[in-house]
Amino acid sequence: MTNLVLNVTVLAVLVAVSWRVLRRLRPGPLVVTAVVLCVLTLVFDTLMIAADLYVYDPDKILGVYLWGAPLEDFAYALAAALAMPVLWTVLGSRGRAARDRRPDEEAR
């Protein structure tokens, strides 16, 4: 399995699972977050590859590089930009629901 197939599969599953929450979120902050994470990925992946900290198997990647970072590496930044706000929203609403229930339970 190539990195592209793996990345597309993971992103598709992530969007499918979190679609109900994603459509309620404002797109502006998600896009800004994705762009910032992609720029950071571009810079730091290029530096780490140039320093030989890791090497990609040429058979597993497309061979398309942006400044030195393989195109497939940007999927992780996109996944983080989508998953973190969704988790924050879901877990935050559960925390609020638990806090809202406590005073009622203490009164009993």
Buried (B, 14 or more C-beta within 10 A) or exposed (E): EEBBEEBEEBBEEBBEEBEEBBEEBEEEEBEEBBEEBBEEBBEEBBEBBEEEEEEBEEEBBEEEBBEEBBBBBBBBBBBBBBBEBBEEBEEEEEEEEEEEEEEEEEEE
